Amino acid sequence: MTATAAMTGGLVVPAAVATPAAARSRALAGDPFTLGVASGDPAKDGFVLWTRLALDPLGGGGLGGMPGRDVEVAWQVATDERFSKVVRSGAETAAADRGHSVHVELSGLEPGREYFYRFKAGRHTSPAGRTRTSPAGETTAFTFAVAACAHYEHGYYTAYRRLAEQDPDLVVHLGDYMYEYAPDGYKAIEGRVRRHTEGTCRTLADYRMRHAQYKSDPDLQRAHAVAPWLVAFDDHELENNWAAEVSSTADPVFARRKAAAFRAYYENMPLRRTSVTGGASIRVHRRVDWGRAARFHLLDTRQFRDDQACADGLRSGCDERLDAGRTLLGADQRDWLLDGLHRSPARWNLIGQQILMAQRDWRQGPGREVSMDSWDGYAAERTRLLTALRDSGAGNPVVLTGDAHMHHAADLRIDLDDPDSPKVGVELVTSSVTSDGDGYRDQARVEEIVAENPHISYLDQRRGYIVCRLAADELRADFRTLEYVSRRGAPAKTTHTVTVPAGQAGGPALAGAAGVSRTARTGPR
């Protein structure tokens, strides 16, 4: 603490903050921390801290009832949850033209340790969050959770609460964090439990308000406050099934809408400033290392793809999807991924992306029916990618996926039509947090799908998330499910466990050992 620091309510506010703007922040009409706090993108010496001020989350045309001026926000980082050992403090401006969001990028902290953080604006102090830096070298086992697809109208966010209760070291969220539709605009289900803000999201104000509605949920806030997050969007953060410059609804001002959605996404997520590219683009593909144990490669499967083949949807006999020139990742991102895999020193390489990579034939019997929005719609590039993955030498590749609204576990083979084709990795797909409402378990349908797709070993149509425990010798993935989301308080249970043994570290992708265990233990623990 310096002699020139001003003290307010237990938080040290540097003298530079004791300005007229800071004084005005003390006059806020109420608690501005209604959207909670978050952290993300951990490094060995720091992380990003986030909050966004909103006196009334749904008020003020997307500005959360905040005055149309900047507000100074103080922050603290401590090594204990009582904040008796504060190691860093400072202040940031919550600018009105950035939706009063705050992003603090910290460096110079100790690697591989837990920290606590909080914010203060005027006389109001935020809830405390817990975060951590990544380790610098070898590390003991760590736990990360995988989640996706949380339609606000379709259910309560109990899955986020159950996820938080498991105290993961890291949370990986793979998209559809929010949905852009007007009320009842997407798969209107019987017994809708909540209602979206009015209208389809099209403007910056619309997207800001929708993010605020989602962020005001206490279970989501709890999940953000328990651990740092790695986030990447899918389609609904902008528009269903959009592809690069192509709007699925032929929106005549799509570039403007895209710029608004990306701006709101950054304002509401714990992302680094390197994500901000300006205009109708944003950078979310990036790498995050967890010591030498794991490297997370986060992909963007929307901004660089060709339009979906054969007018999108589930299609049979679509030759266009097999075109060798079609791309989902784009050349630059594909080269970036393969270079990162080739150079990776990590024992495990975890590729976080949004859409099913393994082939999934939806038709029972002769013929094939596949989704044009998934990797099945970009089959030639998938084959090239899986071949390059095998040849990269990257240790123990595991693909983490969202979007499908069902749990999946699958082997990734260069030729997914040939069960004897070389296996180059494993795909773990998380079900949705709420999307599609209360789930179900149709064992007969599961058996049909697995029979048509023998590389898929497990499916479950219930809501849930995945908890992975990664150690030097294996990755254990617990598929967690909830029986319902239309009422609050559902318990979560482990209904399937997949164990992926490690191959030779730094050697061939699987060293002939890793894969989905067909004898994995099942049932709750």
C-alpha positions, 0 to 999 in steps of 0.5 A, a space after each residue: 500500500 502506498 501513502 498516496 493510495 485512497 482507502 475505500 471500503 477495504 479496497 485500496 484505490 490508487 491515487 490515480 483513481 481519486 479523480 472526478 470520474 471516481 467520485 462520480 462512481 460513488 454516486 451509483 444508484 445501486 449495486 452495479 455488479 449484477 452480472 458477476 465476475 469472471 476470469 479466463 485465458 490463464 498463463 503461467 504468470 497471469 490471467 484475465 479478470 472480467 466484470 461488466 457493470 449493470 444496475 439493471 441488466 435488462 434496462 437502458 437499451 443494452 446499457 444495463 441502466 448505467 449512466 452514459 459516462 465512464 466509471 472507475 473500477 478498482 480491483 484486487 488480487 489476493 492469495 487468500 479468500 479473505 483478501 488479507 494477503 493482497 498481491 496486486 491491485 489497481 483500477 480500470 475504466 469501465 467505459 460507457 462505449 464498451 458497455 461498462 465492461 472491464 478486462 484486466 490482463 495480469 502478468 508477473 504472478 506466481 505459476 501454478 497457484 490459486 488466486 482470489 479477485 474482486 472489484 469495487 465501484 463506489 461503495 459497492 464491492 463485487 462477489 469474489 472470484 477464484 482463479 489460477 495461473 497455469 503451471 510452469 513445467 511438469 504438473 500433477 493431475 488437474 481437472 477441467 470441465 467442458 460445457 456448451 449450448 445453454 438456451 435460456 428459455 429451455 431450462 434452468 442452469 443447474 448444470 452450471 451449478 453442479 459443474 461449479 460444485 466439482 471445483 474444476 481447475 479450468 472450464 472450457 466452454 465451446 459455444 452457444 453460450 447465448 442464443 439470438 432468437 426472439 422468444 419462442 424463436 428456436 425449438 419452442 418446447 413444451 413448458 418453457 421455463 424462462 423468456 428471452 428479451 424481446 426480438 431477435 438480436 440484431 443490434 449492439 444493444 440487442 446483443 448486450 441485453 441478451 448477454 446481460 440476461 444470461 449473465 444475470 443467472 446465479 448458477 452461471 455466475 457461480 460457474 464463472 467465479 469458481 475457475 478460469 474459463 477458456 471460451 470460443 463461440 459457435 453460431 448462436 452468439 451471432 445467428 444460427 448456422 452462419 458461415 463466414 460472410 454468409 447469413 443463414 437468413 440472408 440478412 442484408 446488413 449481416 456485416 454490421 450485425 456481425 460486428 455488433 455481435 462480436 463486440 458484445 461477445 468481447 465485452 461479456 467474456 474474459 478474453 484478452 485484447 488480442 481477440 479484438 481485431 475490429 469491425 466484423 471479425 474477432 480472433 478466438 482461435 488461440 493456444 493456452 498451455 497448462 505447463 508441459 502437461 497439456 496444450 489447448 488449441 481452441 478453434 474457430 469453426 465459423 468465421 473462415 468456412 465455406 457456406 454449408 453444402 446442399 443448402 444446409 440441413 441433414 442431407 443424403 447424396 450430397 456430392 458437394 460436401 465431398 469437394 476437395 476444395 471446401 474448407 471449414 477452418 480456412 487455410 491460415 487457421 489450419 496451418 496455424 493449428 498444424 504448426 502448433 501441433 507439430 511444435 507442441 511439447 505437451 504430453 496431451 494436445 486438447 483441440 477445443 472446437 464446436 461441431 461434430 468431427 466424427 462422422 455421424 450417419 443419422 439414417 438406419 440401413 442403406 444410404 447415409 444422411 449427415 449434417 451439412 453444418 458439421 465436419 461431415 459437410 467438409 469431409 475432404 478437409 477432415 480427412 486431410 486434417 486427421 492425416 496431418 494430425 497423425 503425421 504431426 507427432 503431437 502427443 495424445 490428441 483429444 478433440 473436445 466438442 460442443 453443439 450436438 446437444 448429446 454426449 458422444 465418445 468416438 474414435 477418430 479414424 482417417 477413414 471413418 467408413 473403415 473400422 480398421 483405418 488407423 485411429 489418430 485420436 479421440 473425440 469427446 462431445 459434451 451434451 447441452 447445459 439446457 438446449 432442447 430442454 429436458 433430455 431423455 435416454 432412448 436406448 433403442 435409438 442409441 443402439 441404432 446410431 452406434 450400429 451405423 457408426 461403429 466408431 461411436 461408442 457412447 451417446 446420451 441425449 440427457 443434458 449435462 457436461 463433462 469433467 476430465 481429470 488429466 494425469 501423465 498416464 491417462 485422461 479420464 472423462 466423466 460424462 455427467 448428466 441431469 434428468 431434468 432442467 425444467 425444474 431447479 435442483 436436479 442432481 448430476 451423476 456420472 453415467 459413463 466414464 471413458 479412459 484414454 491411456 497416454 501413448 508415448 509422450 512427444 511421440 506418435 499421436 496415440 502410440 497404438 494405445 490411446 482410444 475410447 475404452 469399450 470397457 470403460 466403467 459406466 454408471 454413477 459414482 
